[in-house]
Amino acid sequence: AFCYNKTAIAIQFHPEITLAMIHRWTTLAAHRLSMSGTKPREQHFTDHLRFSKQVANWRACFLDNWLRLGTAQTPTEK
């Protein structure tokens, strides 16, 4: 994730993802898991369990700060 000129936000991941979404995506689009550069299905679950709390904390902090300031600043940019 990054901010450009405090006016644009780019997020190149899915901070909103849930375990149910991983199940759906890796089932309904299982054919995509064989594409070059993709992780195996089980790795998506492992990564979610490993990182979901940190991502949820980041998301809450980011959104609270962004809404409070009315800009695209991240919590460390003050």
Backbone bond lengths (Angstrom), bond angles and torsions (degrees), N, CA, C in turn:
res aa  C-N    CA-C-N  psi(-1)  N-CA   C-N-CA  omega(-1)  CA-C   N-CA-C  phi
1 A - - - 1.455 - - 1.521 108.32 -
2 F 1.309 115.72 143.55 1.447 118.40 175.41 1.517 110.26 -153.32
3 C 1.313 114.33 164.84 1.460 121.95 -179.24 1.527 107.43 -119.72
4 Y 1.327 116.15 140.62 1.462 121.56 179.32 1.516 108.51 -119.03
5 N 1.321 117.17 118.76 1.470 122.76 178.67 1.524 113.69 52.88
6 K 1.296 117.72 27.29 1.468 122.85 178.70 1.526 113.06 57.98
7 T 1.339 117.23 16.92 1.459 119.92 -179.68 1.517 113.38 -125.90
8 A 1.322 117.29 -15.59 1.465 120.46 -178.78 1.521 109.72 -130.65
9 I 1.308 115.28 140.63 1.453 121.39 -179.61 1.521 108.23 -119.25
10 A 1.323 116.34 136.22 1.461 120.88 175.48 1.521 108.09 -124.84
11 I 1.303 115.47 127.03 1.458 121.20 178.73 1.518 106.81 -125.44
12 Q 1.329 116.06 117.39 1.455 120.44 -176.34 1.533 110.65 -107.62
13 F 1.315 114.72 43.24 1.449 122.09 175.50 1.521 106.53 -160.33
14 H 1.297 118.48 -179.59 1.461 121.98 -177.71 1.519 110.39 -115.44
15 P 1.354 117.75 86.77 1.460 119.28 -179.83 1.527 112.95 -69.05
16 E 1.301 117.58 -11.09 1.469 121.82 -179.14 1.526 113.06 -92.55
17 I 1.310 117.60 -0.14 1.459 120.76 -171.94 1.532 112.30 -65.39
18 T 1.306 114.50 143.77 1.462 121.58 177.28 1.525 108.71 -119.57
19 L 1.309 115.72 167.21 1.453 120.10 177.45 1.529 110.50 -61.29
20 A 1.319 117.18 -39.20 1.469 121.18 177.82 1.531 111.31 -61.28
21 M 1.326 116.76 -38.64 1.459 120.10 178.63 1.523 111.10 -65.57
22 I 1.333 116.78 -40.19 1.468 120.08 178.17 1.524 109.90 -62.34
23 H 1.323 116.72 -42.31 1.470 120.09 177.11 1.534 110.51 -58.82
24 R 1.338 116.38 -48.22 1.476 120.34 -179.31 1.519 111.47 -62.35
25 W 1.321 116.40 -51.20 1.457 120.73 -175.35 1.519 111.78 -62.69
26 T 1.329 117.00 -41.49 1.459 119.23 -176.88 1.524 112.47 -81.85
27 T 1.308 116.61 -7.07 1.470 120.70 174.48 1.525 109.80 -98.10
28 L 1.328 116.27 -54.30 1.472 120.15 -176.44 1.536 112.53 -70.39
29 A 1.320 116.39 -27.18 1.473 119.93 179.50 1.523 110.20 -117.90
30 A 1.318 116.59 33.90 1.472 121.07 -178.18 1.524 112.18 -56.42
31 H 1.326 117.35 -31.26 1.461 120.65 179.26 1.528 112.26 -60.97
32 R 1.332 117.41 -26.53 1.462 120.72 179.88 1.529 112.53 -74.29
33 L 1.317 117.00 -19.23 1.454 120.43 -178.53 1.523 112.43 -68.92
34 S 1.313 117.30 -13.97 1.465 120.56 177.89 1.530 112.10 -92.14
35 M 1.313 117.29 -1.08 1.462 120.84 179.65 1.525 110.42 -73.07
36 S 1.296 116.21 153.74 1.453 122.43 179.83 1.527 111.09 -58.14
37 G 1.320 115.71 134.01 1.461 120.41 175.81 1.516 115.39 86.82
38 T 1.326 117.85 -2.14 1.461 119.32 -179.10 1.527 110.82 -90.36
39 K 1.311 114.60 154.20 1.460 120.84 177.61 1.523 109.03 -86.25
40 P 1.317 117.13 152.63 1.467 119.38 174.17 1.534 110.55 -64.40
41 R 1.311 116.04 154.76 1.466 121.86 -177.60 1.522 111.73 -51.13
42 E 1.306 117.51 -48.17 1.471 120.81 -176.96 1.520 112.17 -61.57
43 Q 1.330 117.53 -32.14 1.462 120.50 179.57 1.525 111.70 -64.94
44 H 1.323 118.05 -32.17 1.464 121.02 176.96 1.522 110.60 -62.25
45 F 1.322 117.06 -40.74 1.462 120.94 178.65 1.528 110.78 -69.44
46 T 1.324 116.34 -43.22 1.465 120.82 179.05 1.525 110.75 -60.71
47 D 1.325 116.14 -46.08 1.465 120.21 179.42 1.524 111.48 -63.70
48 H 1.317 116.94 -39.87 1.462 119.72 179.24 1.527 110.24 -61.98
49 L 1.310 117.31 -46.21 1.467 120.43 178.79 1.529 111.18 -62.81
50 R 1.316 115.91 -36.49 1.466 120.49 -178.16 1.520 113.25 -72.97
51 F 1.345 117.15 -39.28 1.461 120.46 -170.21 1.530 115.87 -112.15
52 S 1.309 119.45 -6.97 1.469 120.32 -171.84 1.528 113.56 -60.27
53 K 1.321 118.57 -38.19 1.476 120.21 179.45 1.518 111.40 -66.87
54 Q 1.326 116.79 -42.60 1.461 120.00 179.13 1.528 110.87 -65.30
55 V 1.316 116.73 -40.73 1.465 120.52 179.40 1.528 110.14 -66.21
56 A 1.324 117.57 -41.21 1.470 120.93 178.29 1.526 110.56 -62.53
57 N 1.319 117.52 -41.00 1.474 120.79 177.13 1.521 110.75 -64.35
58 W 1.326 116.80 -44.76 1.462 120.86 178.46 1.527 110.23 -59.61
59 R 1.338 115.79 -47.86 1.464 121.35 -177.86 1.523 110.77 -59.52
60 A 1.318 118.19 -47.09 1.463 121.61 -179.09 1.522 111.02 -62.76
61 C 1.311 116.42 -44.91 1.462 120.71 179.67 1.524 110.89 -64.81
62 F 1.311 116.07 -46.12 1.464 120.88 -179.81 1.527 111.17 -60.16
63 L 1.322 116.58 -50.34 1.463 119.77 -177.62 1.517 112.11 -66.06
64 D 1.325 117.65 -42.19 1.470 120.11 177.85 1.513 110.76 -58.88
65 N 1.322 116.41 -46.77 1.459 120.67 -179.31 1.524 111.59 -65.85
66 W 1.307 116.39 -44.53 1.467 120.57 -178.78 1.527 111.38 -62.46
67 L 1.316 116.18 -44.66 1.460 119.75 179.96 1.531 111.49 -69.40
68 R 1.306 117.04 -37.83 1.458 121.22 -179.73 1.521 111.14 -66.05
69 L 1.312 116.86 -42.64 1.462 120.75 -176.97 1.523 113.45 -86.18
70 G 1.320 115.43 -20.71 1.459 118.16 -177.32 1.518 112.84 72.12
71 T 1.339 116.52 18.63 1.465 121.48 178.40 1.508 107.81 -133.53
72 A 1.299 115.65 179.49 1.461 121.65 -179.83 1.523 111.87 -95.07
73 Q 1.334 117.90 22.24 1.447 119.78 179.85 1.523 111.16 -67.55
74 T 1.298 115.19 147.55 1.457 120.42 173.78 1.519 107.75 -89.68
75 P 1.324 119.36 163.07 1.461 121.19 -177.64 1.520 114.42 -56.90
76 T 1.320 119.79 -25.21 1.461 121.29 -179.38 1.517 113.01 -87.62
77 E 1.318 118.22 -7.71 1.461 121.96 179.44 1.528 108.84 -99.82
78 K 1.301 116.35 102.75 1.478 119.38 179.70 1.494 109.92 -132.43
